[in-house]
Amino acid sequence: DHALNDADPEVHDIIRKEKDRQFKSLELIASENFTSRAVMEAVGSCLTNKYSEGLPGKRYYGGNEHIDELETLCQQRALAAFHLDGNKWGVNVQPLSGSPANFEVYTAILKPHDRIMGLDLPHGGHLSHGLMTPKRRVSGTSIYFESMPYRLDESTGLVDYDMLEKTATLFRPKLIIAGASAYPRDFDYPHMRKIADSVGAFLMMDMAHISGLVAASVVGDPFDYCDVVTTTTHKSLRGPRGGMIFFRKDPVLGVDLESAINNAVFPGLQGGPHNHTIGGLAVCLKHAQSPAFKTYQKQVISNCRALAKRLGELGYRLVSGGSDNHLVLVDLRPMGIDGARVEKILDLASITLNKNSVPGDKSALVPGGIRIGSPAMTTRGFKQSEFMATAELIHEGVQISLEAKSLASGPKLQDFLKFVASPEFPLQDKLSELKKRVE
Ligand code: PLP
């Protein structure tokens, strides 16, 4: 049996290059993080070899005594990490990732074509919450269910709860979904609970982005108000790529969530669980109960505030005016530039973040904003002063983007990208200077 570099130098080399990229760049994608060596060891272990369809003690394959022990430990740690009473809450740790976890919940509690309401994608929601465009039902969620997204109040950048309430009263959804991919504020769970109750809907929170912050109790607690809580495990929680579904044990609206959700995961939508991921998740959930994890999450928030403050001083408009969590959404339109051009230039300078729609945007391909997150660089040891310096580096990238835009041969994004990639690109020196400072 050979080590990877002997068995497959090609893949080994690609991994080495990716590791180098991760090490050298400023990783500011709000949904990414650096998991621990211990988690990666579990993920790269023999656990990947085992089939274990079913749940602990009820498997469809032999040889599962250790896998049972592992999954039970992972479940216990999941409940403990989120301060949950095992008599009231249960958890399924088998979802392969966040989108499957969400679809499993829908499969469990809805019938095809039942109505749902989630935050609109251009306003910060996630595809799996039911993205619709005027032309097309984009995500599976909107193909199999009837989706009527709620939105932000564009003048404040905050969820428009009044509009949600009015629409829900007319649309009468069976499920309301809280949670987002690009929302810098906390959700008002008591208000959403009230709206859900008034129309007889389930309330689910997809806490994928903020689950680490929830575990550390540095943002509001969705478990106090929701019936179901889903999450990915690889964002602020800093675990392996995966998903979890938490559910109330008492029946809700006449539905036994425990059996409905467990059955939707397997055999409804999945086969064998990824035991290597469950092993890594168990390790992550042990970390998540440590004082060091709480300190880390507090730093994630402090760093994000420092970043927001410095960006504000540099003249940037932030959607909602700031941040209560791990991300900021910058509206670049007042600067005369868009997220796509800035993302490209920053990428060339080893600053990794993503273009993002901002309220009022016309195009998803050339959106007006960028999303910047603090979890990954906080793991790398950044404190407030480094995040302030990061804001300045981003500002320099924006200046280069503006200059490049004014020099490009035409007004289209393609003209800009072609120009930036050409060997005669006149801003090469500025960019490599910026890149050197980043690295
Ligand atoms: N839910 C939210 C709020 C997300 O932001 C994401 C991913 O970014 C997901 C779900 C989907 O997770 P995955 O990419 O693991 O399917």
Residues whose N, C-alpha, C, O or C-beta is under 5 A from the ligand:
A	BS01	PLP	S31 S97 G98 S99 P100 H126 A180 S181 D206 A208 H209 T232 G242
